[in-house]
């Protein structure tokens, strides 16, 4: 199984010509330039997404529940509901 995914899109002619010129100057295939741009963009966006995720009120509420028991989340019976047939 391949670890890559083919992505296809349209770009305006000016953008294409600029990218093609960059590829020519760097003596690299246009595909390599596009991969680099997409990789950098995805990395930057991932950092923003993680920051937003950790600022979510749900994340900030973790650990706020005050219980008298230690290691409550490690108990085997925590959150288990017993069902009985009638």
N, CA, C and O atoms as a CHARMM CRD file, in Angstrom:
* protein
*
  344
    1    1 UNK  N      0.84300  -1.18200   0.00000 PROA 1      0.00000
    2    1 UNK  CA     0.00000   0.00000   0.00000 PROA 1      0.00000
    3    1 UNK  C      0.88900   1.24600   0.00000 PROA 1      0.00000
    4    1 UNK  O      1.88400   1.31300   0.72100 PROA 1      0.00000
    5    2 UNK  N      0.52100   2.21000  -0.80300 PROA 2      0.00000
    6    2 UNK  CA     1.29900   3.43700  -0.92600 PROA 2      0.00000
    7    2 UNK  C      1.08400   4.34300   0.28300 PROA 2      0.00000
    8    2 UNK  O     -0.00700   4.38200   0.85200 PROA 2      0.00000
    9    3 UNK  N      2.12200   5.06200   0.66600 PROA 3      0.00000
   10    3 UNK  CA     2.01400   6.00000   1.78000 PROA 3      0.00000
   11    3 UNK  C      1.79800   7.42400   1.27100 PROA 3      0.00000
   12    3 UNK  O      1.94200   8.38300   2.02900 PROA 3      0.00000
   13    4 UNK  N      1.46000   7.56200   0.01500 PROA 4      0.00000
   14    4 UNK  CA     1.18300   8.87500  -0.55800 PROA 4      0.00000
   15    4 UNK  C     -0.20900   8.88700  -1.16100 PROA 4      0.00000
   16    4 UNK  O     -0.80000   7.83700  -1.41300 PROA 4      0.00000
   17    5 UNK  N     -0.72000  10.06700  -1.38800 PROA 5      0.00000
   18    5 UNK  CA    -2.03800  10.25200  -1.98600 PROA 5      0.00000
   19    5 UNK  C     -1.89900  11.23900  -3.13400 PROA 5      0.00000
   20    5 UNK  O     -1.27900  12.29100  -2.98100 PROA 5      0.00000
   21    6 UNK  N     -2.47100  10.90500  -4.27600 PROA 6      0.00000
   22    6 UNK  CA    -2.44000  11.80200  -5.42500 PROA 6      0.00000
   23    6 UNK  C     -3.52500  12.85100  -5.24700 PROA 6      0.00000
   24    6 UNK  O     -4.68300  12.52800  -4.98100 PROA 6      0.00000
   25    7 UNK  N     -3.13400  14.11700  -5.39800 PROA 7      0.00000
   26    7 UNK  CA    -4.05700  15.24100  -5.28600 PROA 7      0.00000
   27    7 UNK  C     -3.98100  16.02300  -6.58600 PROA 7      0.00000
   28    7 UNK  O     -2.89300  16.31400  -7.08400 PROA 7      0.00000
   29    8 UNK  N     -5.13000  16.35800  -7.12500 PROA 8      0.00000
   30    8 UNK  CA    -5.16000  17.08600  -8.38800 PROA 8      0.00000
   31    8 UNK  C     -6.02800  18.32400  -8.22200 PROA 8      0.00000
   32    8 UNK  O     -7.09400  18.25400  -7.61000 PROA 8      0.00000
   33    9 UNK  N     -5.58200  19.46200  -8.76200 PROA 9      0.00000
   34    9 UNK  CA    -6.35900  20.69200  -8.68000 PROA 9      0.00000
   35    9 UNK  C     -6.02300  21.60000  -9.85100 PROA 9      0.00000
   36    9 UNK  O     -5.08500  21.34600 -10.60600 PROA 9      0.00000
   37   10 UNK  N     -6.79000  22.64400  -9.98700 PROA 10     0.00000
   38   10 UNK  CA    -6.54700  23.65800 -11.01100 PROA 10     0.00000
   39   10 UNK  C     -5.94000  24.88500 -10.34600 PROA 10     0.00000
   40   10 UNK  O     -6.30200  25.23200  -9.22200 PROA 10     0.00000
   41   11 UNK  N     -5.02100  25.53700 -11.04100 PROA 11     0.00000
   42   11 UNK  CA    -4.47500  26.81800 -10.58200 PROA 11     0.00000
   43   11 UNK  C     -4.54800  27.80100 -11.74300 PROA 11     0.00000
   44   11 UNK  O     -4.55000  27.41300 -12.91100 PROA 11     0.00000
   45   12 UNK  N     -4.60700  29.08000 -11.39300 PROA 12     0.00000
   46   12 UNK  CA    -4.64000  30.07900 -12.45200 PROA 12     0.00000
   47   12 UNK  C     -3.28600  30.10000 -13.16600 PROA 12     0.00000
   48   12 UNK  O     -2.27300  29.67100 -12.61300 PROA 12     0.00000
   49   13 UNK  N     -3.28300  30.59400 -14.37300 PROA 13     0.00000
   50   13 UNK  CA    -2.09800  30.54800 -15.23300 PROA 13     0.00000
   51   13 UNK  C     -0.92900  31.31900 -14.62500 PROA 13     0.00000
   52   13 UNK  O      0.21700  30.88800 -14.75200 PROA 13     0.00000
   53   14 UNK  N     -1.19200  32.45100 -13.96800 PROA 14     0.00000
   54   14 UNK  CA    -0.10500  33.24100 -13.37400 PROA 14     0.00000
   55   14 UNK  C      0.59500  32.44900 -12.26800 PROA 14     0.00000
   56   14 UNK  O      1.82400  32.42000 -12.20200 PROA 14     0.00000
   57   15 UNK  N     -0.18800  31.81100 -11.40600 PROA 15     0.00000
   58   15 UNK  CA     0.38900  30.99400 -10.33600 PROA 15     0.00000
   59   15 UNK  C      1.21200  29.85600 -10.92300 PROA 15     0.00000
   60   15 UNK  O      2.32300  29.58200 -10.47000 PROA 15     0.00000
   61   16 UNK  N      0.66000  29.20200 -11.92800 PROA 16     0.00000
   62   16 UNK  CA     1.37400  28.09900 -12.57700 PROA 16     0.00000
   63   16 UNK  C      2.70900  28.56400 -13.15800 PROA 16     0.00000
   64   16 UNK  O      3.73100  27.89900 -12.98300 PROA 16     0.00000
   65   17 UNK  N      2.70100  29.69300 -13.84200 PROA 17     0.00000
   66   17 UNK  CA     3.93500  30.18900 -14.46100 PROA 17     0.00000
   67   17 UNK  C      4.98200  30.55900 -13.42200 PROA 17     0.00000
   68   17 UNK  O      6.17500  30.33400 -13.62800 PROA 17     0.00000
   69   18 UNK  N      4.53600  31.12400 -12.31000 PROA 18     0.00000
   70   18 UNK  CA     5.47500  31.46000 -11.23300 PROA 18     0.00000
   71   18 UNK  C      6.07400  30.19300 -10.63900 PROA 18     0.00000
   72   18 UNK  O      7.28500  30.10700 -10.43700 PROA 18     0.00000
   73   19 UNK  N      5.23500  29.22300 -10.36400 PROA 19     0.00000
   74   19 UNK  CA     5.72300  27.96400  -9.79000 PROA 19     0.00000
   75   19 UNK  C      6.65500  27.24000 -10.75900 PROA 19     0.00000
   76   19 UNK  O      7.66800  26.67200 -10.35100 PROA 19     0.00000
   77   20 UNK  N      6.31000  27.26600 -12.01900 PROA 20     0.00000
   78   20 UNK  CA     7.16500  26.63800 -13.03100 PROA 20     0.00000
   79   20 UNK  C      8.51500  27.34800 -13.11100 PROA 20     0.00000
   80   20 UNK  O      9.54500  26.69600 -13.28300 PROA 20     0.00000
   81   21 UNK  N      8.52100  28.68500 -12.98800 PROA 21     0.00000
   82   21 UNK  CA     9.77200  29.44400 -13.00400 PROA 21     0.00000
   83   21 UNK  C     10.62200  29.11400 -11.77800 PROA 21     0.00000
   84   21 UNK  O     11.84100  28.97700 -11.87800 PROA 21     0.00000
   85   22 UNK  N      9.97000  28.98700 -10.62200 PROA 22     0.00000
   86   22 UNK  CA    10.69100  28.61700  -9.39400 PROA 22     0.00000
   87   22 UNK  C     11.31900  27.24200  -9.56600 PROA 22     0.00000
   88   22 UNK  O     12.48200  27.03600  -9.22000 PROA 22     0.00000
   89   23 UNK  N     10.56300  26.32300 -10.08800 PROA 23     0.00000
   90   23 UNK  CA    11.07600  24.96400 -10.31500 PROA 23     0.00000
   91   23 UNK  C     12.26300  24.99200 -11.27100 PROA 23     0.00000
   92   23 UNK  O     13.24800  24.28500 -11.05900 PROA 23     0.00000
   93   24 UNK  N     12.17700  25.78800 -12.30100 PROA 24     0.00000
   94   24 UNK  CA    13.26400  25.89900 -13.27100 PROA 24     0.00000
   95   24 UNK  C     14.51500  26.49500 -12.63100 PROA 24     0.00000
   96   24 UNK  O     15.62200  25.99800 -12.84000 PROA 24     0.00000
   97   25 UNK  N     14.33900  27.55500 -11.85800 PROA 25     0.00000
   98   25 UNK  CA    15.49000  28.19300 -11.19600 PROA 25     0.00000
   99   25 UNK  C     16.16300  27.26000 -10.19400 PROA 25     0.00000
  100   25 UNK  O     17.38800  27.24200 -10.07200 PROA 25     0.00000
  101   26 UNK  N     15.34800  26.48700  -9.47900 PROA 26     0.00000
  102   26 UNK  CA    15.89000  25.56400  -8.47900 PROA 26     0.00000
  103   26 UNK  C     16.29800  24.22700  -9.08200 PROA 26     0.00000
  104   26 UNK  O     16.80300  23.34600  -8.38600 PROA 26     0.00000
  105   27 UNK  N     16.07200  24.08800 -10.38400 PROA 27     0.00000
  106   27 UNK  CA    16.40900  22.85000 -11.09900 PROA 27     0.00000
  107   27 UNK  C     15.77600  21.62600 -10.42000 PROA 27     0.00000
  108   27 UNK  O     16.41800  20.60200 -10.19000 PROA 27     0.00000
  109   28 UNK  N     14.48200  21.79100 -10.11200 PROA 28     0.00000
  110   28 UNK  CA    13.70800  20.72600  -9.48400 PROA 28     0.00000
  111   28 UNK  C     12.42200  20.53600 -10.27800 PROA 28     0.00000
  112   28 UNK  O     11.95200  21.46700 -10.93200 PROA 28     0.00000
  113   29 UNK  N     11.86100  19.35200 -10.22600 PROA 29     0.00000
  114   29 UNK  CA    10.56600  19.14400 -10.88200 PROA 29     0.00000
  115   29 UNK  C      9.47200  19.97000 -10.18900 PROA 29     0.00000
  116   29 UNK  O      9.52700  20.20300  -8.98100 PROA 29     0.00000
  117   30 UNK  N      8.50000  20.39800 -10.95700 PROA 30     0.00000
  118   30 UNK  CA     7.39000  21.17500 -10.40500 PROA 30     0.00000
  119   30 UNK  C      6.70000  20.39800  -9.28000 PROA 30     0.00000
  120   30 UNK  O      6.28400  20.99000  -8.28400 PROA 30     0.00000
  121   31 UNK  N      6.57900  19.09100  -9.43200 PROA 31     0.00000
  122   31 UNK  CA     5.96600  18.26500  -8.39100 PROA 31     0.00000
  123   31 UNK  C      6.68700  18.42100  -7.04900 PROA 31     0.00000
  124   31 UNK  O      6.05100  18.49300  -5.99800 PROA 31     0.00000
  125   32 UNK  N      7.99800  18.47200  -7.09900 PROA 32     0.00000
  126   32 UNK  CA     8.77500  18.59900  -5.85500 PROA 32     0.00000
  127   32 UNK  C      8.51700  19.94900  -5.18600 PROA 32     0.00000
  128   32 UNK  O      8.40000  20.03000  -3.96300 PROA 32     0.00000
  129   33 UNK  N      8.42900  21.00500  -5.99400 PROA 33     0.00000
  130   33 UNK  CA     8.12800  22.34000  -5.45900 PROA 33     0.00000
  131   33 UNK  C      6.74700  22.33800  -4.81100 PROA 33     0.00000
  132   33 UNK  O      6.57500  22.84500  -3.70300 PROA 33     0.00000
  133   34 UNK  N      5.78100  21.77400  -5.49600 PROA 34     0.00000
  134   34 UNK  CA     4.41800  21.72600  -4.95400 PROA 34     0.00000
  135   34 UNK  C      4.34200  20.89000  -3.68100 PROA 34     0.00000
  136   34 UNK  O      3.66200  21.27200  -2.72900 PROA 34     0.00000
  137   35 UNK  N      5.02700  19.76800  -3.65800 PROA 35     0.00000
  138   35 UNK  CA     5.04500  18.93300  -2.44000 PROA 35     0.00000
  139   35 UNK  C      5.62500  19.70700  -1.26000 PROA 35     0.00000
  140   35 UNK  O      5.10400  19.64400  -0.14700 PROA 35     0.00000
  141   36 UNK  N      6.69800  20.43100  -1.51400 PROA 36     0.00000
  142   36 UNK  CA     7.34400  21.20900  -0.45700 PROA 36     0.00000
  143   36 UNK  C      6.40400  22.28900   0.07300 PROA 36     0.00000
  144   36 UNK  O      6.28900  22.48100   1.28400 PROA 36     0.00000
  145   37 UNK  N      5.73400  22.98900  -0.83700 PROA 37     0.00000
  146   37 UNK  CA     4.78700  24.03200  -0.43100 PROA 37     0.00000
  147   37 UNK  C      3.65400  23.43300   0.39700 PROA 37     0.00000
  148   37 UNK  O      3.29900  23.96800   1.44700 PROA 37     0.00000
  149   38 UNK  N      3.09300  22.33300  -0.06800 PROA 38     0.00000
  150   38 UNK  CA     1.99000  21.70100   0.64400 PROA 38     0.00000
  151   38 UNK  C      2.42100  21.15400   2.00700 PROA 38     0.00000
  152   38 UNK  O      1.68300  21.26000   2.98600 PROA 38     0.00000
  153   39 UNK  N      3.61500  20.57200   2.06200 PROA 39     0.00000
  154   39 UNK  CA     4.13400  20.03800   3.32500 PROA 39     0.00000
  155   39 UNK  C      4.31600  21.15700   4.34700 PROA 39     0.00000
  156   39 UNK  O      3.93200  21.01000   5.50700 PROA 39     0.00000
  157   40 UNK  N      4.90700  22.28300   3.91400 PROA 40     0.00000
  158   40 UNK  CA     5.11300  23.42600   4.81300 PROA 40     0.00000
  159   40 UNK  C      3.78100  23.99400   5.29600 PROA 40     0.00000
  160   40 UNK  O      3.62100  24.31300   6.47400 PROA 40     0.00000
  161   41 UNK  N      2.83700  24.11600   4.37700 PROA 41     0.00000
  162   41 UNK  CA     1.51600  24.64400   4.73300 PROA 41     0.00000
  163   41 UNK  C      0.82300  23.71500   5.73300 PROA 41     0.00000
  164   41 UNK  O      0.27500  24.17800   6.73300 PROA 41     0.00000
  165   42 UNK  N      0.84800  22.42000   5.46900 PROA 42     0.00000
  166   42 UNK  CA     0.19700  21.45700   6.35200 PROA 42     0.00000
  167   42 UNK  C      0.83100  21.47400   7.74800 PROA 42     0.00000
  168   42 UNK  O      0.12500  21.37500   8.75200 PROA 42     0.00000
  169   43 UNK  N      2.14100  21.59700   7.80900 PROA 43     0.00000
  170   43 UNK  CA     2.83300  21.64200   9.10100 PROA 43     0.00000
  171   43 UNK  C      2.39100  22.86500   9.90000 PROA 43     0.00000
  172   43 UNK  O      2.11700  22.76700  11.09600 PROA 43     0.00000
  173   44 UNK  N      2.32300  24.01800   9.23300 PROA 44     0.00000
  174   44 UNK  CA     1.91000  25.26000   9.89400 PROA 44     0.00000
  175   44 UNK  C      0.46500  25.14800  10.37800 PROA 44     0.00000
  176   44 UNK  O      0.15000  25.55000  11.49700 PROA 44     0.00000
  177   45 UNK  N     -0.40200  24.60500   9.54200 PROA 45     0.00000
  178   45 UNK  CA    -1.80700  24.46600   9.91200 PROA 45     0.00000
  179   45 UNK  C     -1.99900  23.44900  11.03200 PROA 45     0.00000
  180   45 UNK  O     -2.87100  23.62500  11.88200 PROA 45     0.00000
  181   46 UNK  N     -1.19700  22.39000  11.04200 PROA 46     0.00000
  182   46 UNK  CA    -1.28500  21.39100  12.10300 PROA 46     0.00000
  183   46 UNK  C     -0.98200  22.03300  13.45500 PROA 46     0.00000
  184   46 UNK  O     -1.65400  21.75600  14.44900 PROA 46     0.00000
  185   47 UNK  N      0.03500  22.89000  13.48200 PROA 47     0.00000
  186   47 UNK  CA     0.37800  23.57900  14.73100 PROA 47     0.00000
  187   47 UNK  C     -0.78100  24.46200  15.19700 PROA 47     0.00000
  188   47 UNK  O     -1.08000  24.51100  16.39000 PROA 47     0.00000
  189   48 UNK  N     -1.43300  25.15700  14.26500 PROA 48     0.00000
  190   48 UNK  CA    -2.58400  25.99200  14.61100 PROA 48     0.00000
  191   48 UNK  C     -3.74200  25.14200  15.11300 PROA 48     0.00000
  192   48 UNK  O     -4.40400  25.50200  16.08700 PROA 48     0.00000
  193   49 UNK  N     -3.98900  24.01400  14.45000 PROA 49     0.00000
  194   49 UNK  CA    -5.07600  23.13600  14.86900 PROA 49     0.00000
  195   49 UNK  C     -4.84600  22.58400  16.26600 PROA 49     0.00000
  196   49 UNK  O     -5.76800  22.53500  17.08000 PROA 49     0.00000
  197   50 UNK  N     -3.61000  22.16600  16.54300 PROA 50     0.00000
  198   50 UNK  CA    -3.30700  21.63300  17.87600 PROA 50     0.00000
  199   50 UNK  C     -3.46500  22.70300  18.94500 PROA 50     0.00000
  200   50 UNK  O     -3.95100  22.42400  20.04100 PROA 50     0.00000
  201   51 UNK  N     -3.05300  23.92800  18.62800 PROA 51     0.00000
  202   51 UNK  CA    -3.19200  25.02900  19.58000 PROA 51     0.00000
  203   51 UNK  C     -4.66900  25.29400  19.85600 PROA 51     0.00000
  204   51 UNK  O     -5.06200  25.47400  21.00800 PROA 51     0.00000
  205   52 UNK  N     -5.48400  25.31900  18.81000 PROA 52     0.00000
  206   52 UNK  CA    -6.91900  25.53300  18.98100 PROA 52     0.00000
  207   52 UNK  C     -7.54800  24.38900  19.76300 PROA 52     0.00000
  208   52 UNK  O     -8.41000  24.61500  20.61300 PROA 52     0.00000
  209   53 UNK  N     -7.12300  23.17200  19.48300 PROA 53     0.00000
  210   53 UNK  CA    -7.65000  22.01600  20.18800 PROA 53     0.00000
  211   53 UNK  C     -7.37600  22.10800  21.68400 PROA 53     0.00000
  212   53 UNK  O     -8.25300  21.83600  22.50400 PROA 53     0.00000
  213   54 UNK  N     -6.15400  22.49200  22.02900 PROA 54     0.00000
  214   54 UNK  CA    -5.79400  22.56400  23.44700 PROA 54     0.00000
  215   54 UNK  C     -6.40500  23.77700  24.14100 PROA 54     0.00000
  216   54 UNK  O     -6.42000  23.84200  25.37000 PROA 54     0.00000
  217   55 UNK  N     -6.90600  24.73600  23.37200 PROA 55     0.00000
  218   55 UNK  CA    -7.61500  25.87400  23.96300 PROA 55     0.00000
  219   55 UNK  C     -9.11100  25.59900  24.09400 PROA 55     0.00000
  220   55 UNK  O     -9.84400  26.42800  24.63400 PROA 55     0.00000
  221   56 UNK  N     -9.56300  24.47000  23.61600 PROA 56     0.00000
  222   56 UNK  CA   -10.96600  24.09800  23.69100 PROA 56     0.00000
  223   56 UNK  C    -11.34900  23.92300  25.16700 PROA 56     0.00000
  224   56 UNK  O    -10.59300  23.31900  25.92800 PROA 56     0.00000
  225   57 UNK  N    -12.50800  24.44200  25.57800 PROA 57     0.00000
  226   57 UNK  CA   -12.93200  24.32400  26.98400 PROA 57     0.00000
  227   57 UNK  C    -12.98200  22.88100  27.48800 PROA 57     0.00000
  228   57 UNK  O    -12.76900  22.63000  28.67400 PROA 57     0.00000
  229   58 UNK  N    -13.26100  21.94400  26.59900 PROA 58     0.00000
  230   58 UNK  CA   -13.29500  20.53900  27.01800 PROA 58     0.00000
  231   58 UNK  C    -11.93400  20.08900  27.52100 PROA 58     0.00000
  232   58 UNK  O    -11.84600  19.40300  28.54000 PROA 58     0.00000
  233   59 UNK  N    -10.86000  20.47300  26.81000 PROA 59     0.00000
  234   59 UNK  CA    -9.50300  20.11300  27.24400 PROA 59     0.00000
  235   59 UNK  C     -9.18000  20.74900  28.58900 PROA 59     0.00000
  236   59 UNK  O     -8.53500  20.12700  29.43300 PROA 59     0.00000
  237   60 UNK  N     -9.63000  21.99100  28.79200 PROA 60     0.00000
  238   60 UNK  CA    -9.31600  22.68000  30.04900 PROA 60     0.00000
  239   60 UNK  C    -10.06800  22.08800  31.22300 PROA 60     0.00000
  240   60 UNK  O     -9.66600  22.27200  32.37300 PROA 60     0.00000
  241   61 UNK  N    -11.16700  21.37200  30.94800 PROA 61     0.00000
  242   61 UNK  CA   -11.95100  20.79200  32.04000 PROA 61     0.00000
  243   61 UNK  C    -11.39000  19.45500  32.51700 PROA 61     0.00000
  244   61 UNK  O    -11.77600  18.97400  33.58300 PROA 61     0.00000
  245   62 UNK  N    -10.50100  18.85800  31.76000 PROA 62     0.00000
  246   62 UNK  CA    -9.93200  17.55900  32.15100 PROA 62     0.00000
  247   62 UNK  C     -9.12600  17.73300  33.43800 PROA 62     0.00000
  248   62 UNK  O     -8.26200  18.60400  33.53900 PROA 62     0.00000
  249   63 UNK  N     -9.42800  16.89200  34.40100 PROA 63     0.00000
  250   63 UNK  CA    -8.71000  16.93600  35.66800 PROA 63     0.00000
  251   63 UNK  C     -9.35800  17.82900  36.71000 PROA 63     0.00000
  252   63 UNK  O     -8.86000  17.92200  37.83100 PROA 63     0.00000
  253   64 UNK  N    -10.45800  18.49000  36.36700 PROA 64     0.00000
  254   64 UNK  CA   -11.10300  19.39100  37.31600 PROA 64     0.00000
  255   64 UNK  C    -12.06600  18.68200  38.26500 PROA 64     0.00000
  256   64 UNK  O    -12.44100  19.24000  39.29600 PROA 64     0.00000
  257   65 UNK  N    -12.46700  17.46300  37.92500 PROA 65     0.00000
  258   65 UNK  CA   -13.38700  16.71700  38.76500 PROA 65     0.00000
  259   65 UNK  C    -12.67800  16.32600  40.06100 PROA 65     0.00000
  260   65 UNK  O    -11.65000  15.64900  40.03800 PROA 65     0.00000
  261   66 UNK  N    -13.23200  16.75400  41.17300 PROA 66     0.00000
  262   66 UNK  CA   -12.61900  16.47600  42.47000 PROA 66     0.00000
  263   66 UNK  C    -13.26700  15.24600  43.07900 PROA 66     0.00000
  264   66 UNK  O    -14.46400  15.24700  43.36500 PROA 66     0.00000
  265   67 UNK  N    -12.48500  14.20200  43.27800 PROA 67     0.00000
  266   67 UNK  CA   -12.98300  12.98300  43.90600 PROA 67     0.00000
  267   67 UNK  C    -12.09500  12.66000  45.09600 PROA 67     0.00000
  268   67 UNK  O    -10.96100  13.12600  45.20000 PROA 67     0.00000
  269   68 UNK  N    -12.63800  11.85700  45.98100 PROA 68     0.00000
  270   68 UNK  CA   -11.86600  11.45400  47.15900 PROA 68     0.00000
  271   68 UNK  C    -10.94100  10.28800  46.85200 PROA 68     0.00000
  272   68 UNK  O    -10.03900   9.97500  47.62900 PROA 68     0.00000
  273   69 UNK  N    -11.17400   9.64400  45.70200 PROA 69     0.00000
  274   69 UNK  CA   -10.39000   8.47400  45.34800 PROA 69     0.00000
  275   69 UNK  C     -9.22900   8.86800  44.43200 PROA 69     0.00000
  276   69 UNK  O     -9.36700   9.74200  43.57600 PROA 69     0.00000
  277   70 UNK  N     -8.10000   8.21800  44.62500 PROA 70     0.00000
  278   70 UNK  CA    -6.96200   8.43600  43.74800 PROA 70     0.00000
  279   70 UNK  C     -7.02400   7.45300  42.58500 PROA 70     0.00000
  280   70 UNK  O     -7.59200   6.36900  42.71600 PROA 70     0.00000
  281   71 UNK  N     -6.45500   7.82000  41.47600 PROA 71     0.00000
  282   71 UNK  CA    -6.35900   6.95600  40.29400 PROA 71     0.00000
  283   71 UNK  C     -7.71200   6.37800  39.88800 PROA 71     0.00000
  284   71 UNK  O     -7.81100   5.20500  39.52800 PROA 71     0.00000
  285   72 UNK  N     -8.75100   7.20700  39.94700 PROA 72     0.00000
  286   72 UNK  CA   -10.09600   6.75400  39.61300 PROA 72     0.00000
  287   72 UNK  C    -10.17300   6.23900  38.18300 PROA 72     0.00000
  288   72 UNK  O    -10.90000   5.28600  37.90500 PROA 72     0.00000
  289   73 UNK  N     -9.43600   6.85800  37.28100 PROA 73     0.00000
  290   73 UNK  CA    -9.50000   6.44000  35.87800 PROA 73     0.00000
  291   73 UNK  C     -8.81500   5.10200  35.63100 PROA 73     0.00000
  292   73 UNK  O     -8.97600   4.52000  34.55800 PROA 73     0.00000
  293   74 UNK  N     -8.06600   4.61000  36.58900 PROA 74     0.00000
  294   74 UNK  CA    -7.37100   3.33700  36.41500 PROA 74     0.00000
  295   74 UNK  C     -8.15300   2.16400  36.99100 PROA 74     0.00000
  296   74 UNK  O     -7.74700   1.01200  36.84300 PROA 74     0.00000
  297   75 UNK  N     -9.26800   2.45300  37.64500 PROA 75     0.00000
  298   75 UNK  CA   -10.08300   1.38400  38.20600 PROA 75     0.00000
  299   75 UNK  C    -10.76000   0.61200  37.08500 PROA 75     0.00000
  300   75 UNK  O    -11.19900   1.19900  36.09600 PROA 75     0.00000
  301   76 UNK  N    -10.84400  -0.70300  37.24200 PROA 76     0.00000
  302   76 UNK  CA   -11.47800  -1.54700  36.22900 PROA 76     0.00000
  303   76 UNK  C    -12.98800  -1.38300  36.19000 PROA 76     0.00000
  304   76 UNK  O    -13.59900  -1.57600  35.13900 PROA 76     0.00000
  305   77 UNK  N    -13.60200  -1.03100  37.31500 PROA 77     0.00000
  306   77 UNK  CA   -15.06000  -0.95000  37.35900 PROA 77     0.00000
  307   77 UNK  C    -15.58700   0.47000  37.17200 PROA 77     0.00000
  308   77 UNK  O    -16.79200   0.69600  37.27900 PROA 77     0.00000
  309   78 UNK  N    -14.71600   1.41500  36.89800 PROA 78     0.00000
  310   78 UNK  CA   -15.14100   2.80400  36.73900 PROA 78     0.00000
  311   78 UNK  C    -15.94000   2.95300  35.45900 PROA 78     0.00000
  312   78 UNK  O    -15.46200   2.60500  34.37900 PROA 78     0.00000
  313   79 UNK  N    -17.15400   3.46900  35.57500 PROA 79     0.00000
  314   79 UNK  CA   -17.98700   3.70800  34.42000 PROA 79     0.00000
  315   79 UNK  C    -18.68100   2.47300  33.88000 PROA 79     0.00000
  316   79 UNK  O    -19.30000   2.53600  32.81900 PROA 79     0.00000
  317   80 UNK  N    -18.59600   1.35800  34.57700 PROA 80     0.00000
  318   80 UNK  CA   -19.22000   0.12000  34.11400 PROA 80     0.00000
  319   80 UNK  C    -20.65700   0.06300  34.63600 PROA 80     0.00000
  320   80 UNK  O    -20.91500   0.26100  35.82300 PROA 80     0.00000
  321   81 UNK  N    -21.56700  -0.21000  33.72900 PROA 81     0.00000
  322   81 UNK  CA   -22.97300  -0.32000  34.10800 PROA 81     0.00000
  323   81 UNK  C    -23.34900  -1.79600  34.10800 PROA 81     0.00000
  324   81 UNK  O    -23.07400  -2.51900  33.15000 PROA 81     0.00000
  325   82 UNK  N    -23.96700  -2.22400  35.16800 PROA 82     0.00000
  326   82 UNK  CA   -24.40000  -3.61900  35.22800 PROA 82     0.00000
  327   82 UNK  C    -25.82100  -3.76100  34.70500 PROA 82     0.00000
  328   82 UNK  O    -26.72500  -3.07700  35.18400 PROA 82     0.00000
  329   83 UNK  N    -26.03000  -4.62400  33.74400 PROA 83     0.00000
  330   83 UNK  CA   -27.35400  -4.84100  33.16100 PROA 83     0.00000
  331   83 UNK  C    -27.87700  -6.20000  33.60800 PROA 83     0.00000
  332   83 UNK  O    -27.15300  -7.19500  33.61300 PROA 83     0.00000
  333   84 UNK  N    -29.13100  -6.21300  33.97700 PROA 84     0.00000
  334   84 UNK  CA   -29.76900  -7.46400  34.36500 PROA 84     0.00000
  335   84 UNK  C    -31.04200  -7.63300  33.56200 PROA 84     0.00000
  336   84 UNK  O    -31.75900  -6.66100  33.32500 PROA 84     0.00000
  337   85 UNK  N    -31.32900  -8.84300  33.14300 PROA 85     0.00000
  338   85 UNK  CA   -32.59000  -9.08000  32.42700 PROA 85     0.00000
  339   85 UNK  C    -33.73000  -9.17100  33.42400 PROA 85     0.00000
  340   85 UNK  O    -33.54500  -9.60300  34.56200 PROA 85     0.00000
  341   86 UNK  N    -34.90700  -8.76100  32.98400 PROA 86     0.00000
  342   86 UNK  CA   -36.07300  -8.73900  33.89200 PROA 86     0.00000
  343   86 UNK  C    -36.69200 -10.08600  34.07200 PROA 86     0.00000
  344   86 UNK  O    -37.67400 -10.22200  34.80200 PROA 86     0.00000
